Amino acid sequence: MDYGQLKVLSVDELWLLHEEVTSELSRKIEAEKAKLEERLQKIKMATTKRGGREGHRRPYPKVLPKYRNPKNPKETWSGRGKQPRWLTAQLGAGKKLNQFLISRP
């Protein structure tokens, strides 16, 4: 379409053109959305067939604390992840990690 022709159209003609364009855009967007949803369903089905369970994580056993802060016994650390600040400070002061071990009966 020659955009120079738009200048000669009346307001009513422009409004009709606007309505047609809006309608066509809505139709194409819905078609594209349907295609994408179909692809998503196929991906979900393929994931489920491989044994993946949607939205579920593997259960992990509870990890018991391995180290305890002697100044505040409520503060513990399992030995996994980043060291807590209290432990980092104690190690920086020259203490050894096994000094904070929790003894198990």
C-alpha positions as a Markdown table, in Angstrom:
| # | Residue | x | y | z |
|---|---|---|---|---|
| 1 | Met | 0.0 | 0.0 | 0.0 |
| 2 | Asp | 1.2 | 3.5 | -0.9 |
| 3 | Tyr | 1.2 | 5.4 | 2.4 |
| 4 | Gly | 0.7 | 8.7 | 0.5 |
| 5 | Gln | -2.9 | 7.4 | -0.2 |
| 6 | Leu | -3.7 | 7.6 | 3.5 |
| 7 | Lys | -3.7 | 11.4 | 3.4 |
| 8 | Val | -6.6 | 11.5 | 1.0 |
| 9 | Leu | -8.8 | 9.1 | 2.9 |
| 10 | Ser | -11.6 | 10.4 | 5.0 |
| 11 | Val | -11.8 | 9.9 | 8.8 |
| 12 | Asp | -14.5 | 7.2 | 8.3 |
| 13 | Glu | -12.4 | 5.4 | 5.7 |
| 14 | Leu | -9.3 | 5.6 | 8.0 |
| 15 | Trp | -11.4 | 4.2 | 10.8 |
| 16 | Leu | -12.6 | 1.3 | 8.7 |
| 17 | Leu | -9.0 | 0.6 | 7.7 |
| 18 | His | -8.0 | 0.7 | 11.4 |
| 19 | Glu | -10.7 | -1.8 | 12.3 |
| 20 | Glu | -9.6 | -4.2 | 9.5 |
| 21 | Val | -5.9 | -3.9 | 10.6 |
| 22 | Thr | -6.8 | -4.5 | 14.2 |
| 23 | Ser | -9.0 | -7.5 | 13.3 |
| 24 | Glu | -6.3 | -9.0 | 11.1 |
| 25 | Leu | -3.6 | -8.5 | 13.8 |
| 26 | Ser | -5.8 | -10.1 | 16.4 |
| 27 | Arg | -6.4 | -13.1 | 14.2 |
| 28 | Lys | -2.7 | -13.5 | 13.4 |
| 29 | Ile | -1.6 | -13.1 | 17.1 |
| 30 | Glu | -4.1 | -15.8 | 18.1 |
| 31 | Ala | -2.8 | -18.1 | 15.5 |
| 32 | Glu | 0.8 | -17.6 | 16.6 |
| 33 | Lys | -0.2 | -18.1 | 20.2 |
| 34 | Ala | -1.9 | -21.4 | 19.3 |
| 35 | Lys | 1.2 | -22.6 | 17.5 |
| 36 | Leu | 3.4 | -21.7 | 20.5 |
| 37 | Glu | 1.1 | -23.4 | 23.0 |
| 38 | Glu | 1.1 | -26.5 | 20.8 |
| 39 | Arg | 4.9 | -26.5 | 20.8 |
| 40 | Leu | 4.9 | -26.0 | 24.6 |
| 41 | Gln | 2.6 | -29.0 | 25.0 |
| 42 | Lys | 4.9 | -31.1 | 22.8 |
| 43 | Ile | 7.9 | -30.1 | 24.9 |
| 44 | Lys | 6.1 | -31.0 | 28.1 |
| 45 | Met | 5.1 | -34.3 | 26.7 |
| 46 | Ala | 8.6 | -35.1 | 25.7 |
| 47 | Thr | 9.9 | -34.1 | 29.1 |
| 48 | Thr | 7.3 | -36.3 | 30.8 |
| 49 | Lys | 8.1 | -39.3 | 28.6 |
| 50 | Arg | 11.8 | -39.1 | 29.6 |
| 51 | Gly | 10.8 | -39.5 | 33.2 |
| 52 | Gly | 10.9 | -35.9 | 34.3 |
| 53 | Arg | 8.1 | -34.9 | 36.7 |
| 54 | Glu | 6.8 | -31.5 | 36.1 |
| 55 | Gly | 7.5 | -29.1 | 39.0 |
| 56 | His | 8.8 | -31.8 | 41.4 |
| 57 | Arg | 12.3 | -32.0 | 42.8 |
| 58 | Arg | 14.1 | -35.0 | 44.0 |
| 59 | Pro | 13.7 | -35.4 | 47.8 |
| 60 | Tyr | 17.0 | -34.8 | 49.6 |
| 61 | Pro | 17.7 | -36.2 | 53.0 |
| 62 | Lys | 17.9 | -33.8 | 55.9 |
| 63 | Val | 21.5 | -32.7 | 56.6 |
| 64 | Leu | 22.5 | -32.6 | 60.2 |
| 65 | Pro | 24.7 | -29.8 | 61.5 |
| 66 | Lys | 28.4 | -30.7 | 61.7 |
| 67 | Tyr | 29.9 | -27.6 | 63.3 |
| 68 | Arg | 28.6 | -25.4 | 66.2 |
| 69 | Asn | 29.5 | -21.9 | 67.3 |
| 70 | Pro | 30.8 | -22.2 | 70.9 |
| 71 | Lys | 29.7 | -18.6 | 71.6 |
| 72 | Asn | 26.2 | -19.1 | 70.4 |
| 73 | Pro | 25.2 | -22.8 | 70.3 |
| 74 | Lys | 22.1 | -22.0 | 68.2 |
| 75 | Glu | 24.4 | -21.2 | 65.2 |
| 76 | Thr | 25.4 | -24.3 | 63.4 |
| 77 | Trp | 26.7 | -25.2 | 59.9 |
| 78 | Ser | 26.4 | -28.5 | 58.0 |
| 79 | Gly | 29.6 | -28.1 | 56.2 |
| 80 | Arg | 27.8 | -27.4 | 52.9 |
| 81 | Gly | 27.6 | -24.2 | 51.1 |
| 82 | Lys | 29.3 | -20.9 | 52.1 |
| 83 | Gln | 30.9 | -20.8 | 55.5 |
| 84 | Pro | 29.0 | -18.7 | 58.0 |
| 85 | Arg | 30.5 | -15.5 | 59.2 |
| 86 | Trp | 31.1 | -16.7 | 62.8 |
| 87 | Leu | 33.2 | -19.6 | 61.4 |
| 88 | Thr | 35.1 | -17.5 | 59.0 |
| 89 | Ala | 36.0 | -15.0 | 61.8 |
| 90 | Gln | 37.1 | -17.9 | 64.1 |
| 91 | Leu | 39.3 | -19.5 | 61.4 |
| 92 | Gly | 40.7 | -16.1 | 60.6 |
| 93 | Ala | 41.7 | -15.8 | 64.3 |
| 94 | Gly | 43.8 | -18.9 | 63.9 |
| 95 | Lys | 41.5 | -21.6 | 65.2 |
| 96 | Lys | 41.1 | -25.0 | 63.3 |
| 97 | Leu | 37.9 | -26.2 | 61.7 |
| 98 | Asn | 37.8 | -29.4 | 63.7 |
| 99 | Gln | 37.6 | -27.4 | 67.0 |
| 100 | Phe | 34.0 | -26.6 | 66.1 |
| 101 | Leu | 32.9 | -30.2 | 65.3 |
| 102 | Ile | 29.8 | -31.4 | 67.0 |
| 103 | Ser | 30.5 | -34.7 | 68.8 |
| 104 | Arg | 28.0 | -37.4 | 68.0 |
| 105 | Pro | 27.2 | -40.2 | 70.6 |
